[in-house]
Amino acid sequence: MISRRNIRVKVMQTLYALETMEVGTIKPGTATRLLNEKLDQTCQIFTYLLYSVVQVAQYAEKDAHTRASKHLPSAEDLQVNTKIAGNEFIFQITNDPGFQVNLEQWKMKYLTDPELIRKLYNLLVATDTYKTYTQEPSRSKNAEKEILEFIFKEILHKNEEFLQHVEDNFLHWGDDEDMMGILISNFFNKPHLFNFLQLISKEKLDYARELLLTVIDKKTYCLELITPKLQNWDPERIASVDMLLMEMGVCEFLYFPTIPTKVTINEYIDLAKAYSTPQSGQFVNGILDNILKDLEKEQLIQKVDRNKN
């Protein structure tokens, strides 16, 4: 569910955090603890986004009650459509034990802004898509799914106030934002495949921890391979993120036999472009490509077909 690219970003951030810490403050287990915190936040964001969709949909009932409770309610006040509050996906989410555990564990209910939820609900109600949904006399699974996807994609994800709210509460929202759209869509298409208590598969958790610990353990060897390739570069001007990405790339070349070298290079080029300087993509590409050629000449690259492994 969570991509390897996102895993690599979390490992990179953890390594960067470790490099900025004073040596005496790094204790056994610090690295994996920091990584777990960053991976947990990805799960927190996913849970909170779904919770926000639920809150907007369920606000229909609160709106109906508030308007009906007026001293002199109008006919319109008495006819608020609450169909969306009974959406089957809403029930599926809110009745999921794992979802409830996440809400309590991470205190998600305290993050919501009731006034913002009201504004988002009013934006939804004003759309033609919502009006069409409420006018349909029957419920279809496809329509139930589409209206919730609409809330996320067109109401939440396009609302600057909501995006700022999420960014204020989740430090690394910017790193996860693109992936969240994919995750939310995947959830509504196949909710039965999602385990809220294990949103990151064991395979990817193992990969994340192994990559982190391998880079830490093999740092000296990686630098022995990288440093000779920096002859025409001023070490003082090389971005620290570039160095970390190259160390990660070298470790994937040597110690992760199921990841093709081409995939590794392409991934770290993209990460360098996204998280470092404008020239970093080309720089990382050139260094990793040169190192790879040397390693292949020495027959140190041993890759296997993951499907046959």
C-alpha positions, 0 to 999 in steps of 0.5 A: 500500500505504501510505496517503496519511494515513500519508504526511501524518503523516510529512511533518508529523513531518519539518516539526516536526523541522525547526522544532525544529532550530537554523537552522545545523544544517539543511543542503541535503538535511536535509529529504528525509533526515529524511523518508526516514528516517521512511518507511523506518521504516514499511517496517522495521516492516512487515518486522519484523512479518512476520518475527515471524509467521515466527519464531512459526510456525517455533518449532514445529520448535525446540520439537519438537527441544527436547522430543525431546532430553530425557533421557526424552521423553514420548509427547507430547514426541515428537509435537509437530506441526510442520505450521505450520513448513511453511506455504507463506506462510512459505516465500514470505516467507523465500525472497523476496530483497527480504525477506532484503535488508531483514532484513540491511540493517536488522539485524532478526534482532538485534531479536528476543527468543527468550524472547518468541517462545517465549511467543508460540508457547506462547500460539498452541499453546494456542488452539483455532484452532491445534489445529484447524489442526494436526488438518486432514490436508491443507493448503488455501491459505485455511487456510494464510493464515488461521493466519498472520493469526491469529498476527498479529491474535490473538497478536502484536497482542493481546499487551502484551509484544510491543507494548511490544517493538515500541514500544521498537524503533520510535519511531513505532510508534504512528503506523503501528500501525493501518495495519499491520493493513491492510498485513499482511492485504493481504499475505496476500491478495495477496503477489505484489503486494508488493515488499519493496524498494519498499513505498512506490510511486513515486507516493506517494514523489513526493507525500511529497517534493513536499508536504514541499518545497512547504510549506517553499518556500511557507511565507511565502505560506501564513502570509500566507493563514493569519494574517488568519484568526487575528484572534480567536485568540492566536498564542501559544496556537495549537499548532505542529502546528495551524499545520503542518497548516494550511500543508500543507492550504493547499499541497494546495489550491493545488499538488496539483490531483488531490487534492479540497479536501474530501479535504484538509480532512477529512484535516487535521481528522482529523490535528489531532484525532489529533496536537494538542489536543481543539479542534484539529480544529474549529479547523483545519476553520474556518481551512482552510474560510475560506481555501478560500472566499477562494481559490475567490473569487479562482479560485486553486483549479484541480483536475482529475479524477485518473482523467482526468489 
